[in-house]
């Protein structure tokens, strides 16, 4: 009997220590709160430009014969609900009439930025290995177009003075800073003497940027970082090491990862949520692999407590539907995907309408596989990562 009681007490103590249930921090009377939505890479391949031209013909809208809004409309109900929505603009933009280029030296239509703004994004990270694909002209065109639309940006700069500025936004009465860093392309590195064009990842650079943000009144600091290896669903050693350093040595409140083009885990590292990679928000790789079309929207709720900010994490799975290549005169079965579209998987599964069983099974696969990748470092335990239900 005594041994049983001892085991029971030890078991209860171990359960509490391991945190199988999330311990709620003490709420601050009158405390503020806000939500953040962040999604994966926006990578416009030539097939998506063709889709935008087709959609412009059907909508009669857009600019210079391109309308990207139908492509992204499926995620608008989620993104537009967030108090702060953050995108990752992977590539430089050109002029509305073109010419445009795909991989490896991207130059994409600026009309995509109009769609990004329409979906509900407030600001974007612009530091990536493609930032300097078209030199200073590409950087300038991109940031000029964002400014014209009222779309915030961080990670690249047109002048040394701009590079020192911190993107701070007022979100529900909270000053939130957004930083963006990346490794630099070996093909098109920024020139010596102008490394200020791109925020190149370094621990010292990140530390100093956070300090400047705090000096300017930032109460919350969010970091977007372009890192890791492409097409791997597990974070690399360097990602794990940098995430640990950020959580140990800085006060950064949230880390949003990009570059792998596939979903990687979301994990709480020493109290700091790290989304190692949210996959692609929209892309159309030359050889779609399935996992490159699956992405995630990270949904983070910040609540002010007596001890600072408590952050909870949820997610919503996304899927880029890719139509099959059609030969001249070929007739496709009813219900076949005919357009590139970014879909909110949960919404489709909850209200499938008349979708075929084949298409529904594709959505189920995306939901199950993405959840598996996101949970792969233990987040569904005491950390409390959950799927975001429709309607919340």
C-alpha positions as CSV (number, residue, x, y, z in Angstrom):
1,X,0.0,0.0,0.0
2,X,2.8,2.4,1.0
3,X,4.7,1.6,-2.2
4,X,1.6,2.3,-4.3
5,X,1.1,5.7,-2.7
6,X,4.7,6.5,-3.2
7,X,4.5,5.6,-6.9
8,X,1.3,7.6,-7.2
9,X,2.8,10.7,-5.7
10,X,5.9,10.4,-7.8
11,X,3.7,10.0,-10.9
12,X,1.7,13.1,-10.1
13,X,4.9,15.1,-9.5
14,X,6.4,13.9,-12.7
15,X,3.2,14.8,-14.6
16,X,3.3,18.3,-13.2
17,X,7.0,18.7,-14.0
18,X,6.7,17.4,-17.5
19,X,3.8,19.8,-18.2
20,X,1.4,17.5,-20.0
21,X,-1.1,20.3,-19.4
22,X,-0.3,23.9,-20.3
23,X,0.1,26.0,-17.2
24,X,-1.7,29.3,-17.7
25,X,0.4,32.4,-16.7
26,X,-1.3,34.9,-14.4
27,X,-3.4,37.3,-16.4
28,X,-2.7,41.0,-16.1
29,X,-5.7,43.1,-15.3
30,X,-6.5,45.2,-18.4
31,X,-3.7,43.3,-20.2
32,X,-3.5,43.8,-24.0
33,X,-3.6,41.0,-26.6
34,X,-3.2,40.6,-30.3
35,X,-2.9,37.9,-33.0
36,X,-0.3,37.3,-35.6
37,X,-0.7,35.2,-38.8
38,X,2.4,34.2,-40.7
39,X,2.7,32.0,-43.7
40,X,5.4,30.4,-46.0
41,X,7.3,31.6,-49.0
42,X,5.6,33.5,-51.8
43,X,7.4,32.2,-54.9
44,X,5.9,33.1,-58.2
45,X,6.9,30.7,-60.9
46,X,6.0,31.2,-64.6
47,X,3.0,28.9,-64.4
48,X,1.5,31.2,-61.8
49,X,1.9,34.2,-64.0
50,X,0.1,32.3,-66.7
51,X,-2.7,31.6,-64.2
52,X,-2.9,35.3,-63.3
53,X,-3.3,36.2,-67.0
54,X,-6.1,33.6,-67.3
55,X,-7.8,35.0,-64.2
56,X,-7.5,38.6,-65.4
57,X,-9.4,37.6,-68.6
58,X,-12.2,36.1,-66.5
59,X,-12.4,38.8,-63.9
60,X,-11.8,41.8,-66.2
61,X,-9.6,43.2,-63.4
62,X,-6.0,43.4,-62.4
63,X,-3.3,45.4,-64.0
64,X,-1.5,45.0,-67.3
65,X,-3.4,41.8,-67.9
66,X,-2.6,40.0,-64.6
67,X,-4.8,39.4,-61.6
68,X,-3.3,37.3,-58.7
69,X,-6.2,37.8,-56.3
70,X,-8.2,34.7,-57.3
71,X,-5.0,32.6,-56.7
72,X,-4.8,33.7,-53.1
73,X,-8.4,34.2,-52.2
74,X,-8.7,30.9,-50.4
75,X,-6.6,32.0,-47.5
76,X,-8.1,35.5,-47.2
77,X,-10.6,34.6,-44.5
78,X,-7.8,33.4,-42.2
79,X,-5.1,36.0,-43.0
80,X,-7.5,39.0,-42.9
81,X,-8.6,38.1,-39.3
82,X,-5.2,38.5,-37.8
83,X,-4.3,41.8,-36.0
84,X,-0.9,41.5,-37.7
85,X,-0.3,39.4,-40.8
86,X,3.3,38.7,-42.0
87,X,4.2,37.4,-45.4
88,X,7.6,36.3,-46.9
89,X,8.2,37.9,-50.3
90,X,10.9,35.6,-51.6
91,X,11.8,37.4,-54.9
92,X,12.2,40.9,-56.4
93,X,9.5,42.3,-58.6
94,X,9.8,44.0,-62.0
95,X,7.6,46.3,-64.0
96,X,3.9,45.5,-64.5
97,X,4.3,44.8,-68.2
98,X,7.4,42.6,-67.7
99,X,9.6,40.9,-68.8
100,X,9.4,38.3,-66.0
101,X,11.8,35.5,-65.1
102,X,11.6,32.3,-63.1
103,X,14.2,30.2,-61.5
104,X,17.1,30.7,-60.9
105,X,17.0,34.5,-61.3
106,X,13.5,35.5,-60.4
107,X,11.8,38.7,-61.5
108,X,8.1,38.5,-60.9
109,X,5.1,40.8,-61.6
110,X,4.5,43.5,-59.0
111,X,0.8,42.7,-59.3
112,X,1.4,39.9,-56.8
113,X,1.9,42.6,-54.2
114,X,-1.6,43.9,-54.8
115,X,-3.0,40.5,-54.1
116,X,-0.9,40.1,-51.0
117,X,-2.3,43.4,-49.7
118,X,-5.8,42.4,-50.7
119,X,-5.5,39.1,-48.8
120,X,-4.8,41.1,-45.6
121,X,-1.1,41.0,-45.2
122,X,0.3,44.0,-43.4
123,X,4.1,43.6,-43.7
124,X,6.6,41.2,-45.4
125,X,10.1,39.9,-44.8
126,X,12.2,40.5,-47.9
127,X,15.6,39.0,-46.9
128,X,16.3,35.9,-48.9
129,X,18.8,34.3,-51.2
130,X,16.9,35.8,-54.1
131,X,16.8,39.4,-52.9
132,X,19.6,40.5,-55.1
133,X,18.7,38.4,-58.2
134,X,18.4,41.6,-60.3
135,X,20.7,43.8,-58.4
136,X,19.9,47.1,-56.9
137,X,17.2,47.8,-59.5
138,X,15.3,44.7,-58.3
139,X,15.6,45.7,-54.7
140,X,14.5,49.3,-55.4
141,X,11.5,48.3,-57.6
142,X,10.3,45.8,-54.9
143,X,10.4,48.2,-52.0
144,X,9.0,51.1,-54.1
145,X,6.1,49.0,-55.1
146,X,5.5,47.9,-51.4
147,X,5.6,51.5,-50.3
148,X,3.1,52.5,-52.9
149,X,0.6,49.9,-51.6
150,X,1.2,50.6,-48.0
151,X,2.7,47.2,-47.4
152,X,5.4,47.1,-44.7
153,X,8.8,45.5,-45.4
154,X,12.0,44.6,-43.6
155,X,15.2,42.7,-44.5
156,X,16.5,44.7,-47.5
157,X,17.2,48.3,-48.1
158,X,17.7,51.0,-50.8
159,X,20.1,53.1,-48.8
160,X,22.4,52.6,-45.8
161,X,20.1,54.9,-43.8
162,X,17.1,52.7,-44.6
163,X,19.0,49.6,-43.5
164,X,19.3,51.0,-40.0
165,X,15.6,51.6,-39.6
166,X,13.4,49.2,-37.7
167,X,10.0,48.2,-38.9
168,X,7.8,48.9,-35.9
169,X,4.0,48.7,-36.1
170,X,1.3,49.6,-33.7
171,X,-0.9,46.5,-33.2
172,X,-3.8,46.9,-30.8
173,X,-1.8,49.5,-28.9
174,X,1.3,47.3,-28.7
175,X,4.5,48.3,-30.5
176,X,5.6,45.3,-32.5
177,X,9.0,45.2,-34.3
178,X,9.5,42.8,-37.3
179,X,13.1,41.9,-38.3
180,X,14.2,39.8,-41.3
181,X,17.5,38.0,-41.9
182,X,18.9,35.6,-44.5
183,X,21.9,33.8,-45.8
184,X,23.2,35.4,-48.9
185,X,23.1,33.8,-52.4
186,X,26.5,32.6,-53.7
187,X,25.3,33.3,-57.2
188,X,24.3,36.9,-56.7
189,X,25.9,38.2,-53.5
190,X,25.6,41.9,-52.6
191,X,28.7,43.8,-53.6
192,X,31.5,44.7,-51.2
193,X,30.8,48.0,-49.5
194,X,27.0,47.6,-50.0
195,X,26.3,44.7,-47.7
196,X,23.7,46.9,-46.1
197,X,21.3,46.0,-49.0
198,X,20.5,42.6,-47.3
199,X,20.3,41.7,-43.7
200,X,22.7,38.8,-43.6
201,X,22.2,36.4,-40.8
202,X,24.6,36.8,-37.9
203,X,24.2,36.5,-34.2
204,X,25.7,39.9,-33.7
205,X,23.5,41.5,-36.3
206,X,20.3,40.0,-34.8
207,X,21.4,41.0,-31.3
208,X,22.0,44.6,-32.3
209,X,18.8,44.9,-34.4
210,X,16.8,43.7,-31.4
211,X,18.5,46.2,-29.2
212,X,17.7,49.1,-31.6
213,X,14.1,47.9,-31.7
214,X,13.8,47.9,-27.9
215,X,15.4,51.4,-27.8
216,X,12.8,52.6,-30.2
217,X,10.0,51.3,-27.9
218,X,9.3,47.9,-29.3
219,X,7.5,45.8,-26.7
220,X,7.4,42.6,-28.9
221,X,10.1,41.6,-31.4
222,X,9.3,39.0,-34.2
223,X,12.2,37.6,-36.3
224,X,11.8,36.2,-39.8
225,X,14.8,34.1,-40.8
226,X,15.7,32.5,-44.2
227,X,17.7,29.4,-43.2
228,X,18.1,25.6,-43.5
229,X,18.2,23.2,-46.4
230,X,15.7,23.0,-49.2
231,X,13.1,20.2,-49.3
232,X,14.0,18.7,-45.9
233,X,11.2,18.4,-43.4
234,X,13.5,18.4,-40.4
235,X,15.5,21.5,-39.3
236,X,19.2,21.3,-39.8
237,X,21.8,21.4,-37.1
238,X,22.5,25.1,-37.9
239,X,18.8,25.9,-37.5
240,X,18.6,24.2,-34.2
241,X,21.7,25.9,-32.9
242,X,20.6,29.4,-34.0
243,X,17.1,28.8,-32.5
244,X,18.7,27.8,-29.2
245,X,21.0,30.8,-29.3
246,X,18.1,33.2,-30.0
247,X,16.0,31.8,-27.1
248,X,19.0,31.9,-24.7
249,X,20.7,35.1,-25.7
250,X,18.0,37.5,-26.9
251,X,14.5,38.6,-25.9
252,X,13.0,37.9,-29.3
253,X,9.4,36.7,-28.8
254,X,8.7,34.7,-32.0
255,X,10.8,33.2,-34.8
256,X,9.3,32.5,-38.2
257,X,11.4,30.4,-40.6
258,X,11.5,30.2,-44.4
259,X,13.5,28.7,-47.3
260,X,13.0,24.9,-47.2
261,X,9.8,25.1,-49.4
262,X,8.4,22.3,-47.2
263,X,6.9,22.3,-43.7
264,X,9.1,21.8,-40.7
265,X,8.2,21.6,-37.0
266,X,6.9,24.3,-34.8
267,X,8.6,24.0,-31.4
268,X,8.9,26.0,-28.2
269,X,12.6,26.4,-27.5
270,X,13.3,27.5,-24.0
271,X,10.0,29.4,-23.9
272,X,10.2,30.9,-27.4
273,X,8.0,29.6,-30.2
274,X,10.1,28.8,-33.4
275,X,8.4,27.9,-36.6
276,X,11.4,26.4,-38.4
277,X,9.6,26.5,-41.8
278,X,6.0,27.2,-42.9
279,X,6.6,25.7,-46.3
280,X,5.2,27.5,-49.3
281,X,2.3,29.9,-49.1
282,X,2.2,29.8,-52.9
283,X,4.6,28.3,-55.5
284,X,4.6,26.1,-58.5
285,X,7.8,24.2,-58.8
286,X,8.7,22.7,-62.2
287,X,8.3,19.2,-60.7
288,X,5.6,19.4,-57.9
289,X,6.4,16.9,-55.2
290,X,3.3,17.1,-53.1
291,X,5.0,18.4,-50.0
292,X,6.1,21.5,-51.9
293,X,2.4,22.4,-52.4
294,X,1.6,21.9,-48.7
295,X,2.1,24.8,-46.3
296,X,1.0,26.2,-43.0
297,X,-0.3,29.4,-41.6
298,X,1.1,29.9,-38.1
299,X,-1.4,31.6,-35.8
300,X,0.1,33.1,-32.7
301,X,-1.9,34.8,-29.9
302,X,0.0,37.2,-27.6
303,X,-1.5,38.0,-24.2
304,X,0.0,40.4,-21.7
305,X,0.6,38.8,-18.3
306,X,2.0,39.9,-15.0
307,X,5.4,38.5,-16.2
308,X,5.5,39.7,-19.8
309,X,4.0,38.1,-22.9
310,X,2.4,34.7,-23.1
311,X,2.3,33.3,-26.6
312,X,0.0,30.4,-27.7
313,X,0.5,28.7,-31.1
314,X,-2.0,27.3,-33.6
315,X,-1.8,26.5,-37.3
316,X,-3.9,26.1,-40.4
317,X,-2.9,23.8,-43.3
318,X,-2.8,25.2,-46.8
319,X,-2.6,23.5,-50.2
320,X,-1.7,24.8,-53.6
321,X,-3.9,22.9,-56.1
322,X,-2.1,22.3,-59.4
323,X,-4.0,21.4,-62.5
324,X,-2.7,18.6,-64.7
325,X,-1.0,19.3,-67.9
326,X,-3.5,18.9,-70.7
327,X,-2.7,17.8,-74.3
328,X,-4.6,19.6,-77.1
329,X,-8.1,18.1,-77.5
330,X,-7.8,16.1,-74.3
331,X,-11.0,15.9,-72.2
332,X,-10.5,15.8,-68.4
333,X,-12.9,14.0,-66.0
334,X,-15.5,16.1,-64.2
335,X,-14.2,17.6,-61.0
336,X,-10.5,17.8,-62.2
337,X,-8.6,20.7,-60.9
338,X,-8.5,23.4,-63.6
339,X,-6.8,26.3,-61.9
340,X,-3.9,27.0,-59.6
341,X,-5.4,28.0,-56.3
342,X,-4.2,28.3,-52.7
343,X,-6.8,26.6,-50.4
344,X,-7.4,26.6,-46.7
345,X,-7.5,22.8,-46.1
346,X,-9.6,22.8,-42.9
347,X,-12.3,25.0,-44.5
348,X,-12.5,22.6,-47.5
349,X,-12.7,19.5,-45.3
350,X,-15.4,21.1,-43.1
351,X,-17.5,22.1,-46.1
352,X,-16.4,19.9,-49.1
353,X,-19.4,20.7,-51.2
354,X,-19.5,18.5,-54.3
355,X,-15.7,17.8,-54.4
356,X,-14.8,14.4,-55.6
357,X,-13.6,11.7,-53.2
358,X,-10.2,11.8,-55.0
359,X,-9.8,15.5,-54.3
360,X,-11.0,15.2,-50.8
361,X,-8.4,12.5,-50.2
362,X,-5.7,14.9,-51.4
363,X,-6.9,17.4,-48.8
364,X,-6.9,14.8,-46.0
365,X,-3.4,13.8,-46.9
366,X,-2.2,17.4,-46.8
367,X,-3.8,17.9,-43.4
368,X,-2.4,14.7,-41.9
369,X,1.1,15.0,-43.4
370,X,1.5,18.6,-42.5
371,X,0.3,18.1,-38.9
372,X,2.9,15.3,-38.6
373,X,5.7,17.5,-39.8
374,X,4.6,20.4,-37.5
375,X,4.4,18.1,-34.5
376,X,7.7,16.3,-35.2
377,X,9.6,17.9,-32.3
378,X,7.0,17.4,-29.6
379,X,4.9,20.6,-29.7
380,X,1.5,18.9,-29.1
381,X,2.5,18.0,-25.6
382,X,2.9,20.6,-22.9
383,X,3.7,23.2,-25.5
384,X,0.1,23.2,-26.7
385,X,0.3,23.6,-30.5
386,X,-3.1,23.0,-31.9
387,X,-5.0,23.2,-35.2
388,X,-6.9,26.5,-35.6
389,X,-10.6,25.6,-36.0
390,X,-12.7,27.3,-38.7
391,X,-14.5,30.3,-37.3
392,X,-11.8,31.3,-34.8
